[in-house]
Amino acid sequence: MNFRLLSALTVLLVACLLCAGCTGTTDTPAPSQTGTPTVTATPAPTAPVSLTPGPTQTMPPGKEISFQITENYPSRVTSDLTVTFIGGAGQSYLTSIDVRVTKANGEVVTDSMEITRGKEFTIKNAKGENRVEITVAYVTENAPFKIMDKIVKVP
């Protein structure tokens, strides 16, 4: 009986040693640095904003969606521009809706819309000609689609 107890304790001790050996940390010396690295900040390239609409893509058949763009809504006083998601047959296939508005003064406003009918994205003080770009991504497609790129004038 002592032999069985002794062998069981030996196996348990070896198992504990193996587990403790696997969880230990090793202290590796850090590589020595001979010089001080210099970091040079380079300014990010600024792309000029364009108010010229570009090409758009056709949505896949059976996955069409639509948007409504309203000038001076909800307020005529502040010259607002509102983009509303109307929905459509392809609404259940959407993964994202990105809206980018380039205002007449050159300011660029971007946001992601929630994929829910009736959701709105309002741009304040958008008086003049504004470029509205809408890009959507579908679950079943590899690349996003730019479905709208047009000039909207807010009086």
C-alpha positions as CSV (number, residue, x, y, z in Angstrom):
1,M,0.0,0.0,0.0
2,N,2.9,2.4,0.8
3,F,4.3,1.7,-2.7
4,R,1.1,2.9,-4.4
5,L,0.9,6.0,-2.2
6,L,4.5,6.8,-2.9
7,S,4.1,6.4,-6.7
8,A,0.9,8.5,-6.7
9,L,2.7,11.3,-4.7
10,T,5.7,11.1,-7.1
11,V,3.4,11.5,-10.1
12,L,1.6,14.4,-8.5
13,L,4.8,16.1,-7.6
14,V,6.2,15.7,-11.2
15,A,2.9,17.1,-12.6
16,C,3.1,20.1,-10.3
17,L,6.7,20.7,-11.3
18,L,5.9,20.6,-15.0
19,C,3.0,23.0,-14.5
20,A,5.1,25.4,-12.5
21,G,7.8,25.3,-15.1
22,C,5.4,26.3,-17.9
23,T,4.0,29.3,-16.1
24,G,7.2,30.9,-15.0
25,T,8.5,34.1,-16.6
26,T,11.8,34.4,-18.2
27,D,13.9,37.5,-17.8
28,T,15.5,38.3,-21.1
29,P,17.7,41.4,-21.1
30,A,16.5,44.3,-23.1
31,P,18.5,45.1,-26.2
32,S,21.0,47.9,-25.5
33,Q,20.5,51.1,-27.5
34,T,23.6,52.8,-28.7
35,G,22.0,56.0,-29.9
36,T,18.9,58.0,-29.4
37,P,16.4,57.6,-32.2
38,T,15.1,60.8,-33.7
39,V,11.5,61.2,-34.7
40,T,10.6,63.6,-37.5
41,A,7.1,64.8,-37.7
42,T,5.8,65.1,-41.2
43,P,2.6,67.0,-41.8
44,A,-0.3,64.9,-43.1
45,P,-1.1,65.6,-46.7
46,T,-4.2,67.7,-47.0
47,A,-6.4,66.7,-49.9
48,P,-8.1,69.7,-51.5
49,V,-11.9,69.5,-51.0
50,S,-13.9,69.3,-54.2
51,L,-17.4,70.4,-54.9
52,T,-17.5,68.5,-58.2
53,P,-19.6,65.4,-58.0
54,G,-17.9,62.2,-59.1
55,P,-19.2,58.9,-60.5
56,T,-21.6,56.7,-58.6
57,Q,-22.2,53.0,-58.7
58,T,-25.4,51.1,-59.3
59,M,-26.7,49.1,-56.4
60,P,-27.0,45.3,-56.9
61,P,-30.4,44.2,-58.3
62,G,-32.9,43.6,-55.5
63,K,-30.9,45.5,-53.0
64,E,-31.9,49.1,-53.8
65,I,-32.3,51.7,-51.1
66,S,-33.2,55.4,-51.1
67,F,-32.5,58.6,-49.3
68,Q,-34.2,61.9,-49.1
69,I,-32.3,65.2,-49.0
70,T,-34.1,68.2,-47.7
71,E,-32.9,71.8,-47.7
72,N,-33.8,74.1,-44.8
73,Y,-35.2,71.3,-42.7
74,P,-35.8,71.4,-39.7
75,S,-35.1,75.1,-39.6
76,R,-35.1,77.8,-42.4
77,V,-33.3,80.2,-40.1
78,T,-30.1,78.2,-39.7
79,S,-30.0,76.9,-43.3
80,D,-29.8,73.2,-42.4
81,L,-29.4,70.3,-44.7
82,T,-31.0,67.0,-43.7
83,V,-30.3,63.5,-45.2
84,T,-33.0,61.0,-44.3
85,F,-32.7,57.2,-44.8
86,I,-35.9,56.0,-46.5
87,G,-35.1,52.3,-46.7
88,G,-35.8,49.9,-49.5
89,A,-35.5,46.2,-50.5
90,G,-31.8,46.1,-49.7
91,Q,-32.1,47.5,-46.2
92,S,-31.7,44.1,-44.6
93,Y,-28.4,43.5,-46.5
94,L,-26.7,46.7,-45.3
95,T,-23.8,46.8,-42.9
96,S,-23.0,50.5,-42.9
97,I,-24.1,53.9,-44.3
98,D,-21.6,56.7,-44.5
99,V,-22.5,60.2,-45.3
100,R,-20.0,62.9,-46.3
101,V,-21.0,66.5,-46.9
102,T,-18.6,69.1,-48.2
103,K,-20.1,72.5,-47.4
104,A,-19.7,75.5,-49.7
105,N,-17.1,77.0,-47.3
106,G,-14.9,73.9,-47.7
107,E,-15.8,72.3,-44.3
108,V,-16.2,68.5,-44.5
109,V,-18.7,66.8,-42.3
110,T,-18.8,63.0,-42.1
111,D,-20.9,60.6,-40.1
112,S,-22.2,57.0,-40.1
113,M,-26.0,56.6,-40.1
114,E,-28.0,54.0,-38.2
115,I,-29.6,51.5,-40.6
116,T,-33.1,52.3,-39.5
117,R,-35.9,53.8,-41.7
118,G,-36.5,57.5,-40.9
119,K,-33.1,58.1,-39.3
120,E,-31.8,61.6,-40.1
121,F,-28.4,63.3,-40.4
122,T,-28.6,67.1,-40.2
123,I,-25.8,69.5,-41.2
124,K,-26.2,72.9,-39.6
125,N,-25.4,76.2,-41.4
126,A,-25.1,74.6,-44.9
127,K,-26.0,77.7,-46.9
128,G,-24.8,77.6,-50.5
129,E,-23.9,74.6,-52.7
130,N,-23.0,71.5,-50.8
131,R,-21.7,68.2,-52.1
132,V,-23.5,65.2,-50.6
133,E,-21.8,61.8,-50.9
134,I,-23.4,58.6,-49.6
135,T,-21.5,55.3,-49.5
136,V,-23.1,52.0,-48.3
137,A,-21.7,48.6,-47.6
138,Y,-23.6,45.3,-48.1
139,V,-23.1,42.0,-46.3
140,T,-23.0,40.1,-49.6
141,E,-20.6,42.4,-51.5
142,N,-16.8,42.8,-51.1
143,A,-16.5,46.6,-51.6
144,P,-18.7,49.6,-50.5
145,F,-20.9,51.3,-53.1
146,K,-21.0,55.1,-53.6
147,I,-24.6,55.4,-54.4
148,M,-25.0,59.2,-54.3
149,D,-22.7,62.1,-55.1
150,K,-24.5,65.3,-56.0
151,I,-24.7,69.0,-55.4
152,V,-27.5,70.3,-53.1
153,K,-28.1,74.0,-52.9
154,V,-29.4,75.4,-49.7
155,P,-30.8,78.9,-50.1
